[in-house]
Amino acid sequence: MALTPPAADAHDRMIEENFDALQKMLPTLMQKEAGRYALMRDCKLVETFTGATDAQKYASVIYDDDNYSVHKITDAPVVVPTVWRVSNKPKKVRIVITPPVGPVVITRMLGV
């Protein structure tokens, strides 16, 4: 069986759009918010937090959906692992990206 990367779904695209919006804000944010975590929704900065867990908890209280993302405010290169589909049985998994990116939680679909 060949491994193929999963097609980007709406949630993946939302995370990418939020990340792209954050990158445009980065020069200004790096001056006062470097090292903090940005809660992003609809390509807008909602709030910054000292930890990713704090941002995640806050978002889970104020939003009824998962249409937000948390990103570390850094100008270091970001390496995001690729999740590969290995079968046709989709299973929702949570991937925690650890340093150098920071513990950003991304939900993806993974065939198991």
C-alpha positions in Angstrom: 0.0 0.0 0.0 1.4 3.4 -1.0 1.4 6.3 1.5 -0.2 9.5 0.3 -0.6 12.8 2.1 -4.1 13.6 3.1 -6.0 16.3 1.2 -6.3 19.5 3.1 -9.7 19.9 4.7 -11.4 23.1 5.7 -9.8 23.1 9.1 -6.3 22.7 7.7 -6.9 25.6 5.3 -8.2 27.7 8.2 -5.0 27.0 10.2 -2.9 27.9 7.2 -4.8 31.1 6.6 -4.5 32.1 10.3 -0.8 31.3 10.1 -0.3 33.4 7.0 -2.2 36.3 8.6 0.0 36.0 11.7 3.2 36.1 9.5 2.0 39.5 8.1 1.6 40.8 11.7 4.9 39.3 12.9 7.2 42.4 12.5 4.9 44.4 14.9 4.2 41.5 17.2 7.9 40.6 17.7 8.5 44.0 19.3 6.3 43.3 22.4 4.9 39.8 22.1 7.9 37.6 21.1 7.8 34.2 22.6 4.1 34.4 23.5 1.3 32.4 21.8 -1.3 34.0 19.5 -4.9 32.9 19.4 -6.1 33.5 15.9 -9.6 33.3 14.5 -10.8 34.4 11.0 -7.3 35.7 10.2 -7.4 38.1 13.2 -5.4 38.1 16.4 -7.8 37.5 19.3 -5.3 37.6 22.2 -1.8 36.6 23.2 -0.9 34.3 26.0 2.2 33.2 27.9 1.5 29.5 27.1 -0.2 27.5 24.4 -2.3 25.7 26.9 -3.7 29.0 28.3 -4.6 30.0 24.7 -6.3 26.7 24.1 -8.2 26.7 27.3 -9.4 30.3 26.7 -10.5 29.5 23.1 -12.4 26.4 24.3 -14.4 28.6 26.7 -15.3 31.4 24.3 -15.9 29.4 21.1 -18.4 26.6 20.5 -16.3 25.3 17.6 -12.7 24.7 16.7 -12.4 27.4 14.1 -9.3 28.9 15.7 -5.6 28.2 15.9 -2.8 28.9 18.3 0.7 29.8 17.1 3.9 30.8 18.8 5.0 34.3 18.0 8.5 33.8 16.7 10.6 34.6 13.7 12.3 31.2 13.9 11.6 28.9 11.0 8.5 26.7 11.6 8.6 23.0 10.7 5.2 21.3 10.7 5.2 17.5 10.4 3.2 15.9 7.7 0.5 13.4 8.6 0.2 10.6 6.1 -2.9 8.6 5.2 -2.2 4.9 5.5 -5.7 3.4 5.0 -9.3 4.4 4.3 -10.4 4.4 8.0 -10.3 8.1 9.1 -9.6 8.7 12.7 -9.4 12.1 14.4 -6.1 12.6 16.1 -4.4 15.5 17.9 -0.9 16.3 17.0 1.2 18.3 19.5 4.0 20.1 17.9 6.9 20.6 20.3 9.8 23.0 20.2 11.1 24.7 18.1 7.5 25.6 17.1 6.0 25.2 20.6 3.2 23.0 21.8 0.7 24.0 19.2 -2.2 21.6 18.9 -3.5 20.8 15.4 -6.4 18.5 14.7 -5.9 16.4 11.5 -7.6 13.4 9.9 -5.4 10.3 9.8 -6.2 7.0 8.4 -5.4 4.2 10.8 
